[in-house]
Amino acid sequence: MDVLLNPVVGFLVGVLVGMTGVGGGALMTPLLVLLFGVAPHTAVGNVDFGLLGLSLAGSIPGVWIGAHFSARTPEVILRNTIAAVLAVVGLKMLG
């Protein structure tokens, strides 16, 4: 199935990149994770939908609130916040 699905995914990503100008990696990575990571686990029953629902219950309002405030926050504060988050994530990945 991977042999047939990969070219289709590649074609769709190519069309989207051509239409939107968004980088291919930004579109291809989530698609590959979804198709070849999430779908097989769901098919064999390895997904805890209760836990998924709880995650969505927190993340959906979080995204909305974050988008609301990021549009109203000065750019210098956003830059420094993003830099701090990336630094913490980078340090966590090292150790």
Residue pairs with C-beta under 8 A, 6 or more apart in sequence:
2 36
5 35
9 28
9 31
9 32
9 35
10 28
12 31
13 24
13 27
13 28
13 31
14 24
16 22
16 27
17 23
17 24
17 27
38 47
41 47
70 78
